[in-house]
């Protein structure tokens, strides 16, 4: 089953960073609540741009978001911040994305297992900043998985992130990602995969147009966790429709529910508009 992760609480966004710096917890709570109501099973929290204030911020915000009933994905390049997030969390949590670096992995792995958490394994060649070939990514993933399994982790707690490069950097990026994903699912069927599909269109016009088609292809290849803007209705439509077409929506329950809710929403908008027009005429 595909899991949707909402990504609106990312400090790379200047507006969000400003609210985080001001400790505008009400804004953050509202953003998280809207994503939950839109269907996000997990909320991604990225406070990396707060720099030295990242860890203190996580200590305050994680308990507040968990009270909403949300499960969290905490993303950072700072392994100390990730470890603190693990220690603070009371609900199921995912942390990452951690590249294949033994020192970083060893710093986190005991706490990850003690908390029954999941780790995002970033499949990236540290010596090459350009896109890996699918075969190269497969070798890195195999080493990463073997090391985690040797340390006692369960396969289902490993999330492989086959790094997506923007099309703007390399027009083959989409094909490379999909080929890599296919290899991962063939060789590691019990290991989950995760990706922010919006990254493919970064820097391009009509980003959501590319992302909505790309997510359909990625789901068909077996992508398990989709990191996305759940408030984008067209994108969510693409996910639900694709799941129905490829037989991952039992008895079309999700599709029919979405259609009912969408119809009710449109009817409410039309009713509200009619009431407003009547008041204006009076």
Beta strands, then each sheet from edge to edge (+ up, - down):
strand 1: 3-10
strand 2: 42-46
strand 3: 71-75
strand 4: 93-99
strand 5: 118-123
strand 6: 158-162
strand 7: 192-196
strand 8: 225-228
sheet 1: 1+ 2+ 3+ 4+ 5+ 6+ 7+ 8+ 1+
end
